Amino acid sequence: MDKKRIVSTIICIVFLVVSVDNFFRDLTPLLFILNIIGLSCFSVLTYIDIKEILLNISK
């Protein structure tokens, strides 16, 4: 397994948790929209990283 990929996945998961935490705070509409965009970007990146890790394990 690629250690850089694992570290990247862990960092993305941490950012995802922080984004979810901020998502439920009292936000202005602009910050709310930016949080949704950030949350979706981190979700996609984390999904791609985890998918690549799982595909490399099965090889």
C-alpha positions in Angstrom: 0.0 0.0 0.0 1.1 3.5 -0.6 1.7 5.3 2.7 1.1 8.7 1.1 -2.3 7.6 -0.1 -3.3 6.4 3.4 -2.1 9.7 5.0 -4.0 11.6 2.4 -7.2 9.6 3.2 -6.8 10.2 6.9 -6.4 14.0 6.3 -9.4 14.1 4.1 -11.5 12.3 6.7 -10.4 14.8 9.3 -11.4 17.7 7.1 -14.7 15.9 6.3 -15.5 15.6 10.1 -14.6 19.3 10.6 -16.8 20.3 7.6 -19.7 18.3 9.0 -19.3 19.9 12.4 -19.2 23.4 10.8 -22.2 22.5 8.6 -24.5 22.3 11.6 -23.5 25.6 13.1 -25.4 28.8 12.7 -24.1 30.1 9.4 -24.8 33.0 7.0 -26.2 31.9 3.7 -22.9 32.4 1.9 -20.9 30.4 4.4 -23.6 27.7 4.2 -23.3 27.4 0.5 -19.5 27.4 0.7 -19.7 24.7 3.4 -21.9 22.5 1.1 -19.4 22.9 -1.7 -16.4 22.1 0.6 -18.3 19.1 2.1 -19.1 17.7 -1.3 -15.5 18.1 -2.6 -14.0 16.4 0.5 -16.6 13.6 0.2 -15.6 13.0 -3.5 -11.9 13.1 -2.7 -12.3 10.7 0.3 -14.4 8.3 -1.8 -11.7 8.3 -4.6 -8.9 7.7 -2.1 -10.7 4.9 -0.3 -11.7 3.2 -3.6 -8.1 3.3 -4.8 -6.8 1.9 -1.6 -9.3 -1.0 -1.7 -8.5 -1.7 -5.3 -4.8 -1.9 -4.6 -5.4 -4.3 -1.6 -7.2 -6.7 -3.9 -4.4 -6.9 -6.4 
